[in-house]
């Protein structure tokens, strides 16, 4: 099966610190892949490169066979213009751990913004679609509330609705429960489980081991900026091959 997302030999550095080291990964359409690993292993940087929020020095990212972020020109690699990047970024919707909602906009306004500014829809159509997505995540009754009037779990669900409203081919989720109080985690995870049942393609960075095991088709273990192990979810947790993954799982709660 042709992969929806294909990453080949991706490398990224901050100064002298090499964060990603020749990372290669493929995600098929409709597949859910979770990435786990300790802090500083490169998980978030990988998602930010896919979503074009970080530049990368080497390697290639293809979405549906098309290179994203850069194009070859006269034998050299050139970063695309911001308008082109924005359109590509919309195809890889990202949900952040810190919500990143606009505080001066209501829940409805946050979801509507991308539909008007990026998709170019008129206000009436944007509001209709935004309302439908807020209803999908159980927040239609809170559509006119501002972020400070919402719980952390509700804010994160608004962020999920905002990403989904753009109809992305790939949904990127970056530690979306790490900023939440424990009692709010389950409501967000349940939202993601419902999306999984719809066949959404998702690449998930998470520290929730049980969630990763239960929802994922495959899991990826990263350590020191490298992909150490990729395996089907059941085998990944039941029979880890590398000592580094075995040690990581022993220290994690399952």
N, C-alpha and C positions, 0 to 999 in steps of 0.2 A: 504493500500500500504506500502510495506517495505521501510523505509526511507533510502536514500543514506547516509545521515549524521545523527548520533545519539549521542547527548551529554547528559551524565547523571551525575548529582551531581558534576559538575566540580568546583574545588576550587583552587585558586591561590593566593599566598601572596608574597609581597616583604618585607622581614623583618617582622616587627610587623603589617604592613599594609595589610589587607586582601582585595584584589582587586576583586576577583570573589568568590561568596558565593553560592555554591550548584546550579550552573547554569545547567539547563536542556533544551534541544532544539532539535527538529528534522526537517530535511529538506528533502523533497522528491525529487527524480530525476526529473529534468526539472522545478523545482520550483525556484522562485526568492523570497528571504526573505531579507528584509531590517531591519537593527538594528539602532534605533535612541536613543538619550539620551544626556544628558549634558556631558561636558568634565569631565573625571575622573570617569565615570560610569562603566568602564570596557570593553567597546566595542572593542577597538583595542587589548587589552590583550586577549580577547576571540579569535579573529582571529589569533593572534600570537600563541596561544596554539594549535589551530586546524592545523596550518601550521608548528607546531613543532619548532617554533623559541623561545618559552618559555617552560620551564618545569612547570608541575602542580603537586600539592601535593596530590590531591585526585580526585576521579571521573574517568570517562572513556569517551574516544572519539572513536566512531566506524565509519569507512568509508566502506560502502557496507558490513556491518556486521563484518568487521575485525578491531580489536583494533589497533590504531596507536600510535606511540611514545614509548610504553612500552609493555613488555610481562611478564607474570607470570612465575617465576622460583623458584622452591622449596618453594612455598608459599609466595614469596616476589615479589614485582614489580621491574623490572629492565629496565632501559632506553635502547633502541636499539642502535646498533652501528651507527656511522655517515653514513656509506654507505647505511644501511637500511633506516635511516631517510631521506636521500636524495631522495631515490626512492619513499618513501611515500609522501614526500613533493612535488614531481613532480605531484602527483595525486591531490594535492590541491593547484593549482596555485594561487599565491598571487600578487596583484598589490598594491603598497604602495603609500602613499600620496606624498612622496618626490622622486618618480620615481625610484631611486636606480639603475640607469644605470651606466655601467662602462665607465668612461670618455675617456679612451684610445682606446675604440672600437667604430666603426661606428654603425649606427642603425642595419645594417645587421649583424655585428659582435656580437652585444648584443643578437640578437634573435638566432643566430647560436650557441652560446656558449653552452647552455644547451642541444641542440640536439646532439652535439658531445660528451660533457663530461658526461652527465647523460644518454641520450638515446643510446649513442654509435653508432650514424649514421656516415657514411663517410662524407667527406667534401662536395662532390658534392650534395649528397642528402640533407644534412643540409642546404646548400645555397639555393637549390631549394625550400624547404619547408619554409625557413625563408623569401624568396622573396615573396612567395605566401601569407604569413601572413601579411607582410608589405603592400602588395597590398590590402588586405582585410580591413585594417584600413586607407587606402588612402595615404600611404607613400612610395609607390614603387619608386617614383622619388627622394626620400630623403634617400634612403638606404645606400648611401656611405657618408652621412654626420655624423659628430660626435655630441654628445649631445649638446656641447656648440654652435653648428651651427643651432640648432633646437629651436623652441619656446617651452614654457612649455607644451602647449597642444599637440604638436607633440611628445615631449619626453614621455608624459604619454601614448600616443597611441603606441609608440614603446614598452613601458613596458607592455601594454595590449597584443600586438602581441607576445612578448617574453613569457608571461604566457600561452597564447593559443597554441603556437607552441608545447608545451610539452603535449598537448592533455589531460588536467586535467579533472578528473571526476567532480570536484567542483572548481569554480572560486571564490576567496575571494578578495573583493575590499574594501580597507581601506581609506575612505575619499579621494578618488582619485581626487577630484576637489578643495580641500582646499588650495593647494599651487599655484593655477592658478589665473591669472587675470580674472575678470568677463567676458571679451569678449572671453576668451578661454574655459570657462566652457562648453558651449553648444556643441562644437565640440566633446568633450570627452563623454558627456552624450549621444549624438546621436550615438556614437560608441557602447555604452553599450546597448542602445535600439535595435540596429540592432542585437546584440548578443542574446538579450532576444527573439527576433522573431525566432531565430534558435532553441530555446528550451534549451539553456544552463542553467545549474544549478548554481545559484549564491547566495552568501551570502554577502550582501552589508552593510557596515557601512557608513552612509552619514548624512550630515546636510542639504542636499537639500530636503526639505519636499515635495515640489511638485513632484520632481523626484521620491521619495520613494512612494508617493501615486499612481502615474501613472504607475510605472513599476512593482510594487511588487504584488505577490500573497498574501503574508502575511507580517505583520510588527511586530517587537518586540521592546518594550520599556524597556530599562535598566536604573536602577537608583541605585547608591550605591553598585554596584557589583552584583545586583540581577536582574532577569527577572521579571518585574512587570506586564507586559501585553503582550499577543500574540493574534493577531486577524487578520482576513482577511482584506486586505488593506482598502476597502471601509468602513467597520464598524469601523476599527481602528481610522480613522480620523473623521468619521461622528458621532460616538457614543462611545467615550472613556469611559471606566468604572471607572478607578481609578482616584482619585483626583490628584495624582502626574502626570499622563499623561495629564489630562485636563489642569493643570497649565503649563506644558511644551509646549503643543500645543498653548495655548494662547500667550505664549511669542515668538513663532516662526512665521515666515512669511509664509503664505499659500496663 
